[in-house]
Amino acid sequence: MRKKTIFSRDFVLVGTGQIISIFGNQMLRYALPLYLLNQTGSSALFGVVAACSFIPMLLLFPIGGIIADRFNKRNIMVILDFATAALIVMFCLLYGKIDIVPLMTVTMIILFGIQGAYQPAVKASVPVLVDEEYMMKANSVIDLIGSTASVAGPVLGGIAFSIFGLPPILYVSIVCFFVSAVMEIFIHMPHTKISAKGNILAVALGDIRESFRFIFKEKPAIWQMSCIVASVNLLLTTLILIGVPVIFTQRLDFETNTANRLYGYAQGVMGAGAVLGGVCAGALSNNLKLAASPFLLSGCALSILMGGVALHLFSSATAIYIVLAIGGGLLVALSTVFQIQMMTYFQHLTPENLIGKVISCVLCVCMCTNPIGQFVYGFVFEYIGRSAYVPFYAASLLMIAVSIFTRRIFQPDKRADS
């Protein structure tokens, strides 16, 4: 039997479709919130809308995992890419005709909700399309693809947004989702149909219970490490998501269009950090040990600390901008390596018949703190004034404490994961 490697036709098609789809998605994730922030000038509203957008994605992660295990993963990706294209077409038709705040809020909620159902299908397709020995490399490739698109999306989006405004970004994203969906139609995705007994709600609840029983009872290391990933999102990731655009557009002395463009460049730097992290995870796939995870977490904390120092001590807006962009890039690079390592470990521990449900529940646990962090940081930056360095100091110190007090979880002889 021919080995299924990362160069197999079907995995290449999945990867190519992801490049196109994620490029469109990243342009939207850059432009829509920034447009809202520019229009309202409220970091609190910015944080609330971002938090509300994340909630349906979290709720749909477990459902997405159930769907991924019971239906053909290719069909899921095709349908959801077409649905996203249709969503943005509707936004374009309503843009300028109704109030932007409810329109933006509803659009972002649906957009993130679709991603909640979409991502489990992509993650669960990896063990189906490649042999076990290539899973770490395959996960690195998927993350690298997302990261590469994340570099180009915000940079080009920042340039287009500062020159032409929002509409061209909407049109390009529609094309991206449509092309990705058409490409995914040609993927051959092996699928074993699982027969269900009883009504769909009972089946769904049973699947979720089975997944959480596996996570908490059979493999407790999964939920323990998932909580650590959740702490990274709570303390660090959401600080970057909310704090950086607010600081660039409202705290530094840049003209609005310049600030928008510079934020796009900074997003590109962070995307480049994700690319670097994906490359490192793939290159070190045979040598990267779980015991190194506390050092990765400490590195993430120090990356945030850099931004706090710059905001506290520097007077030059350009210098602050450079340090924040570089610190954000380092954070994303290190957290990407850490999260790829965690995801591969979870996939190795999980039987194939549970992989979609378990991974979706893991993603739900890992990301459940995102809306909390976005909500809190939105109000923090609304009222903190010129002391914007304080959240950076606090978040970095708390993350260092987490890396110290949880280090035993990553020691092979101290884990109860088998």
C-alpha positions in Angstrom: 0.0 0.0 0.0 1.3 3.4 -0.9 2.2 5.6 2.1 0.0 8.6 2.7 2.5 11.5 3.1 2.1 15.3 3.1 2.7 15.2 -0.6 -0.3 13.0 -1.4 -2.8 14.5 -3.8 -5.7 14.8 -1.4 -3.6 16.4 1.4 -2.2 18.9 -1.1 -5.7 19.8 -2.2 -6.7 20.4 1.4 -3.7 22.5 2.0 -4.2 24.6 -1.2 -7.9 25.2 -0.3 -6.8 26.2 3.1 -4.4 28.8 1.8 -7.1 30.5 -0.3 -9.8 30.2 2.3 -7.7 31.4 5.2 -6.4 34.3 3.1 -9.9 35.6 2.6 -10.8 34.9 6.3 -7.7 36.8 7.6 -8.5 39.8 5.4 -12.0 39.9 6.9 -10.7 39.3 10.5 -8.4 42.3 10.0 -10.7 44.7 8.3 -14.1 44.2 9.9 -13.1 44.8 13.6 -10.7 47.6 12.6 -13.5 49.3 10.6 -15.8 49.1 13.6 -13.1 50.5 15.9 -12.4 53.4 13.5 -16.2 54.2 13.2 -17.0 54.1 16.9 -13.7 54.9 18.6 -14.7 52.6 21.5 -12.3 49.9 22.7 -15.0 48.6 25.0 -17.5 48.1 22.1 -14.6 46.6 20.1 -13.9 44.1 22.9 -17.6 43.3 23.4 -18.2 42.6 19.7 -15.1 40.5 19.5 -16.1 38.5 22.6 -19.7 38.0 21.3 -18.2 36.8 18.0 -16.2 34.1 19.7 -19.1 32.6 21.7 -20.9 30.9 18.8 -17.6 29.5 17.6 -17.0 27.9 21.0 -20.5 26.5 21.1 -20.2 25.0 17.6 -16.8 23.4 18.2 -18.3 20.3 19.8 -21.1 20.1 17.2 -18.5 20.5 14.5 -16.6 17.6 15.9 -19.7 15.4 16.0 -20.5 16.4 12.4 -16.8 15.7 11.4 -17.0 12.2 12.8 -20.4 11.3 11.3 -20.3 13.0 7.8 -17.7 13.3 5.1 -15.2 16.0 6.1 -14.7 17.1 2.5 -18.4 17.9 2.2 -18.4 19.8 5.4 -15.6 22.1 4.2 -17.2 22.6 0.8 -20.6 23.6 2.2 -19.1 25.9 4.8 -16.9 27.7 2.4 -19.9 28.3 0.1 -21.9 29.5 3.1 -19.1 32.0 4.1 -19.1 33.4 0.5 -22.9 33.8 0.7 -22.6 35.5 4.1 -20.2 38.2 2.8 -22.4 38.7 -0.3 -25.3 39.5 2.1 -23.0 41.9 4.1 -22.2 43.7 0.9 -25.9 44.1 0.0 -26.7 45.5 3.4 -23.5 47.6 3.8 -24.4 51.3 4.0 -28.2 50.6 4.3 -28.4 49.7 8.0 -26.5 50.7 11.1 -23.0 49.3 11.0 -22.8 48.1 14.6 -25.6 45.4 14.5 -24.6 44.5 10.9 -21.0 44.0 11.9 -21.9 42.2 15.1 -24.2 39.7 13.4 -21.8 39.1 10.5 -18.8 38.4 12.8 -20.9 36.1 15.0 -22.0 34.1 11.9 -18.4 34.2 10.4 -16.8 32.9 13.6 -19.7 30.4 14.1 -18.9 28.9 10.7 -15.3 28.6 11.6 -16.3 26.8 14.8 -17.9 24.1 12.6 -15.2 24.3 9.9 -12.0 23.9 11.9 -12.8 20.5 13.5 -13.3 19.0 10.1 -9.9 20.3 8.9 -8.1 19.1 12.1 -9.9 15.7 12.0 -9.0 15.2 8.3 -5.2 15.1 9.1 -5.2 11.5 10.6 -7.4 10.4 7.7 -5.2 11.8 4.9 -1.7 11.0 6.2 -0.1 8.0 8.0 0.6 8.3 11.7 4.3 8.8 11.2 3.7 12.0 9.2 1.0 13.5 11.5 3.4 16.0 13.2 4.6 17.2 9.9 1.1 17.4 8.5 -0.1 19.4 11.5 2.9 21.7 11.0 2.0 22.1 7.3 -1.6 23.0 8.1 -0.5 25.6 10.6 2.2 26.8 8.3 -0.4 27.3 5.5 -2.7 29.2 7.9 0.3 31.3 9.0 1.4 32.1 5.5 -2.0 33.3 4.5 -2.1 35.2 7.8 1.0 37.2 6.6 -0.4 38.1 3.2 -4.0 38.7 4.3 -3.5 41.5 6.9 -0.6 43.2 5.0 -2.5 43.4 1.7 -5.7 44.1 3.6 -4.0 47.0 5.5 -2.8 48.6 2.3 -6.2 48.1 0.5 -8.1 49.3 3.6 -6.1 52.4 4.0 -6.4 53.3 0.3 -9.7 52.0 -0.8 -11.7 51.2 2.3 -13.7 48.1 3.2 -15.5 47.1 -0.1 -12.6 45.7 -2.1 -11.6 43.5 0.8 -15.2 42.1 0.9 -15.1 41.3 -2.8 -11.7 39.6 -2.7 -12.8 37.4 0.3 -16.0 36.3 -1.6 -13.8 35.1 -4.5 -11.4 33.3 -2.1 -14.2 31.3 -0.3 -15.8 30.4 -3.6 -12.6 29.2 -5.2 -11.7 27.2 -2.1 -15.0 25.5 -2.0 -14.8 24.5 -5.7 -11.2 23.1 -5.2 -12.3 21.1 -2.1 -15.0 19.3 -4.2 -12.2 17.3 -5.9 -10.7 15.9 -2.6 -11.1 12.2 -2.0 -11.7 11.9 1.7 -12.1 8.3 3.1 -15.2 8.1 5.3 -16.8 5.3 7.3 -20.4 6.1 8.0 -21.4 5.8 11.7 -25.0 4.7 12.2 -26.9 6.6 14.8 -29.7 5.3 17.0 -32.2 7.7 18.5 -32.9 11.3 17.8 -30.1 13.7 16.8 -30.1 15.6 20.1 -29.6 12.4 22.1 -26.9 11.3 19.7 -25.1 14.7 20.0 -25.3 14.8 23.8 -24.1 11.2 23.9 -21.1 12.0 21.7 -20.2 15.0 23.8 -20.4 13.0 27.0 -18.2 10.3 25.4 -15.6 12.9 24.4 -15.4 14.6 27.8 -15.4 11.2 29.5 -12.4 10.2 27.4 -10.7 13.6 28.1 -11.3 13.7 31.8 -11.3 10.0 32.8 -9.1 8.1 30.4 -6.6 10.7 29.3 -6.5 13.5 32.0 -3.3 15.0 30.5 -5.5 16.2 27.6 -7.7 18.5 29.7 -4.7 19.6 31.9 -2.7 20.7 28.9 -5.8 22.2 27.2 -6.3 24.4 30.3 -2.7 25.6 29.9 -3.4 26.5 26.3 -6.5 28.3 27.5 -4.4 30.4 29.9 -2.2 31.5 27.0 -5.3 32.7 25.1 -6.7 34.4 28.2 -3.6 36.3 29.3 -1.6 36.8 26.1 -3.4 36.2 22.8 -6.5 38.3 23.7 -4.1 41.1 24.9 -2.6 41.3 21.5 -6.0 41.0 19.7 -7.5 43.9 21.6 -4.6 45.9 22.9 -2.5 46.3 19.8 -5.1 47.8 17.5 -6.3 50.1 20.2 -2.8 51.3 21.0 -1.9 51.8 17.3 -5.0 53.7 16.4 -5.7 55.6 19.6 -2.7 55.8 21.8 0.2 56.5 19.4 0.4 59.7 17.4 -0.3 58.2 14.0 -2.8 59.6 11.4 -5.8 57.2 11.0 -4.9 55.8 7.6 -1.3 55.4 8.6 -2.3 53.6 11.8 -4.5 51.3 9.9 -1.8 50.4 7.4 0.8 50.0 10.2 -1.5 47.7 12.1 -1.8 45.6 8.9 2.0 45.4 8.7 2.2 44.4 12.4 -0.4 41.7 11.7 1.9 40.5 8.9 4.8 40.3 11.3 2.7 38.2 13.6 1.7 36.0 10.7 5.4 35.7 9.8 5.9 34.6 13.4 3.3 31.9 12.9 5.1 30.8 9.7 8.4 30.6 11.7 6.7 28.6 14.4 5.2 26.2 11.9 8.5 25.7 10.2 10.3 25.1 13.6 7.6 22.7 14.7 8.0 20.7 11.5 11.8 20.8 11.5 11.9 19.8 15.2 9.1 17.2 15.0 11.4 14.3 15.9 13.3 16.1 18.6 10.7 18.5 20.3 9.9 17.1 23.7 7.0 17.9 26.0 9.5 18.8 28.7 10.4 21.9 26.7 6.9 23.3 26.9 7.4 25.4 30.1 10.3 27.2 28.3 8.1 28.0 25.4 5.5 29.4 27.7 8.1 31.5 29.5 9.3 32.8 26.1 5.7 33.8 25.3 5.5 35.8 28.5 8.8 37.6 27.9 7.6 38.5 24.4 4.6 40.3 26.0 6.9 41.9 28.6 8.9 43.5 25.8 5.8 45.5 24.8 5.1 46.6 28.3 8.6 47.9 28.7 8.4 49.8 25.5 5.0 51.4 26.4 6.4 52.3 29.9 9.8 53.7 29.0 9.8 54.8 25.3 8.5 58.1 24.1 8.9 57.5 20.4 5.7 56.2 18.7 7.8 54.5 16.0 10.0 52.7 18.6 6.9 51.5 20.5 5.4 50.3 17.3 8.5 48.3 16.3 8.8 46.7 19.7 5.1 45.7 19.9 5.2 44.3 16.4 8.4 42.2 17.1 7.1 41.1 20.5 3.8 40.0 18.9 5.6 38.1 16.2 7.8 36.3 18.8 4.7 35.5 20.9 2.9 34.0 17.9 6.0 32.0 16.8 6.5 30.4 20.3 2.8 29.8 20.9 2.4 28.2 17.4 5.2 25.7 18.2 3.5 25.0 21.6 0.0 24.5 20.2 1.2 22.3 17.3 3.0 20.2 19.8 -0.1 19.9 22.0 -2.4 19.1 19.1 -0.2 16.4 17.8 0.1 14.9 21.3 -3.7 14.9 21.6 -4.1 13.3 18.2 -1.7 10.5 19.2 -3.7 9.8 22.4 -7.1 9.7 20.7 -8.6 6.7 18.8 -9.6 7.5 15.2 -13.3 7.0 15.8 -13.2 9.8 18.5 -10.8 12.1 16.9 -13.3 14.7 15.5 -15.3 14.9 18.7 -12.3 15.0 21.1 -10.4 17.5 19.1 -13.4 19.8 18.8 -13.9 19.6 22.6 -10.2 20.3 23.1 -10.5 23.3 20.9 -13.5 24.4 22.9 -11.6 24.2 26.2 -8.5 25.9 24.7 -10.5 28.8 23.3 -13.2 29.2 26.0 -11.2 32.0 27.6 -10.9 34.1 24.5 -14.2 35.9 24.8 -13.5 36.5 28.5 -10.1 38.0 27.7 -11.5 40.1 24.9 -14.3 41.5 27.0 -12.0 42.3 29.9 -9.2 43.9 27.9 -11.8 45.9 25.9 -12.9 47.7 29.1 -9.3 47.8 30.5 -8.1 49.8 27.5 -11.2 52.0 27.5 -10.4 53.3 30.9 -6.7 52.8 31.6 -5.6 55.9 29.7 -1.8 56.3 29.3 -1.0 53.4 31.6 -1.4 50.9 28.8 1.8 49.1 29.9 0.2 47.7 33.1 -1.8 44.9 31.4 1.4 43.8 29.6 3.3 43.6 32.8 0.5 41.8 34.7 -0.1 39.3 31.8 3.6 38.4 31.4 4.1 37.8 35.2 1.0 35.6 35.4 2.1 33.6 32.4 5.6 33.0 33.9 3.8 31.8 37.1 1.7 29.4 35.1 4.8 28.0 33.3 6.5 27.4 36.7 3.6 25.8 38.6 2.4 23.5 35.7 5.8 22.2 34.6 5.2 18.8 36.2 2.3 18.1 33.8 4.8 18.0 31.0 7.1 15.5 32.7 6.5 12.0 31.2 7.1 10.1 34.5 4.5 12.3 36.3 1.6 12.2 33.9 -1.4 9.9 34.2 -2.2 9.8 30.5 -2.3 6.2 29.8 
